[in-house]
Amino acid sequence: MVYLLALLIGVVAGLRAMTAPAAVSWAAYSGILVLDGTWLSFLGSIWAVVILTILAVAELVTDQLPSTPSRKVPPQFATRVVMGALSGAAIGVGFGMWAGGLAAGAIGGVAGTYGGAAVRSALAKALGRDTPAALIEDAVAIVGAWLILNAVTVAAVS
């Protein structure tokens, strides 16, 4: 279950690179993820929450701009994989599985990047414009992150 959640948060990072770490940071800050005493404890600080939230909102805005480069070019692709790995590790670390969570998050980042690009392209073609497709992708990333981190609470209780 932990690896699946780490993989899925990586998929969210593939859709929106900063949404996944912002959501993980909020979860750590609010106590859903317990990162105290780990190498990822910084994610639970108010500073991380503020900075990552600002970056996530900025990404949601800039993604709508026509000048935004493809998510598949090396810098954007690498960012999505790294953010997926970091977010996956944050889910895994509380269960003593940070390395597996990191790997699963990275794999999810790759899948989310390519899968998200394909689905968004198909949606944009079907809808006749990219903006509605982008907004749907935004919603999927945000709601998905929320659902995944709520499922972490269930996994912790099980």
Beta strands, then each sheet from edge to edge (+ up, - down):
end
